[in-house]
Amino acid sequence: MKKSLVTLGVLAAAALALSGCTDSAAGPASTATSTGDAGGGDLTTVRVAALPIAETGALWAAIDEGIFEEHGLEIEVVPSQGGANAIPALLSGDIQFAIGQPFGPIRADLQDLGVVIIGNYANSLADGDDVNAVVALGDSGITRPADLAGKKVSVNTLGAAGDLTIRKAVQDDGGDPSTIEFVEVAFPDVPAQLEAGTMDAAWAPDPFRAMIVGDGGVSVVEPYQATIPGLSVLTSITTQALLDDDPELVEAYSAAMAEALDWASQNEDAVRAAIATNLEIPEEAAAGITLPTFTWDLDGAGIEDLGALAVEFGYIDAEPDFDRLLQQQ
């Protein structure tokens, strides 16, 4: 694999690490804080966990567009590896919102942790090229889902939608999903780790999927599309405590995010420009990225289907209380 591919992955990781670094010695912020903007008005600063992937381009671009400021909010983006990883920070009050896979909140609801999904963020695509895929090097011999049986495959978060839908896709293709060894690797590290041979295949979104495939790699399967077409890639997550204690903040954030996602869906060039800037990748690379369907609407997001699939494969013992978990704002 070309050295430039690995370099791009390292730059993307570094960019996101720097963009949201905070003082780890500082105490958790249990509530949002108010600050003054340049015009003399007050903005409420809220901390939002998000992954270092192309889908976050909608958030970055909407911040640059000033949409959140129009709703009285200043957004501090905190890098996250996945929705499940952000939940402890939500519960401690260190962040107020997170953008992540719905599987983390599903598990949290089963533990009665008071985590809720207040809106969608992005759906995968029901047909055509999807927004994520399992990829492998061109000389790996892995070309179809069944070939993943007995292989080491990376996902960004173990025991979540990534490996669950991969197992289902492998089973449907006649392979034995129980023989797959899943390992946890952050998305920006995927190109380097694949080249180093530490795993046989990797589940990755753009731009990392595009880097690998564009450098001669193979797209083995698009697991969301193969199992639950149009499944939500990312949702908007907070806590029941914040809903109860500060409904005005949740209302303002929800209105801003709904507007931001609608604006992003109509301004793809701005989203791609934000991706190029924040992930430090060439503009031509960002131009080739497959974007998801940005939407605040949870209808048709497939989250209930994901819960049923998780029960089928023994990831959870029972489905969560979806009436409690899904609280569209």
C-alpha positions, 0 to 999 in steps of 0.5 A: 500500500502506498505510503501516502495512504498511511500519511493521510490516515495519520493526519486525519487522526492528528487533526481531530485529536488537536481540534478537541483537546481539553485539560484532562485534569479539569473537573467535569462540567455538569452543565453548559456554560454561558459566554459572550460572543463578539457582538456582546450577546450571550452564547451557551457553550455545549460540549458535543462528542463526535467521531473523526469521520466524514459524517461529522462534516455536517456538524463542522460546516453548520458551526462555520455557517453560524447556525448554532450561534443563531440558536444561542449556542457555541459548540465545542466538538470533543473527539470520540471513538464511538457512541458507547465510548461517549456515554460515561462522559455524558453520564458524568456531565463532562459533555452534554450531547454525543453523536454516535451509533445507536447501539451504545444507547441501546445497551445503556437503556438495558442498564437503566442508565438514563441515556436517550436518543433525541434525534437522528443525525445520519442514515446509511444509504439503502442502495448504491455505494454506502457510507461504510464498508468492510475493506481489505487489501487487494492481495488479501484474497478476501472478496466476499462476506463469507471470506471473512470467516476465520479472519481478524476484522477491525471495528471502531467499537466492539459489540456494536452495530459494526460487528453485529451487521458484519456477522449477519452479512457473513451468515447470509453469505454462507460463512460462519460468523462465530469464527470471526475475530473482531478487534477494536481499532479507531477509524483513523488508524485503519490504513496503517494497521491494514498495511502493517498486517495486524488485521485481515480486514477492517470496517471503515467509513470515508475518508478511510474506506475511500483511501484503502479502496482508492489505493487498490484495496477491496470493498468486501461488503457494505454491512448496513446495506446488506442487513438493514438498508438505510440503518442510522449511522449516527444518532444524537444522544443525551441523558434523561437528566439533562432533558429534565433539568434543562429542557430549554438547552435540549430544545435549543440544541435540537432545533439547531441540529435539525436546521443544521442537518437540513442545511447540510443535506442541501449544501454538500459542497460546504460539508465536503469543504469542512471535511477537507479542512478538519480531516486535513485531506485534499479537497479532491479526496473529500469530493469523492466521499459518499455522504449519508442522508443527513436527517434529524427524523428518527422515523425509518432509521431502523433502530428497532430492527437493530435491537431485534438483530442484536437479540438474535445474535446474542448481543443483548438478552432483550430489546430495550424500552424503545418508548423510553430510549427514542424521544424525538425532539 
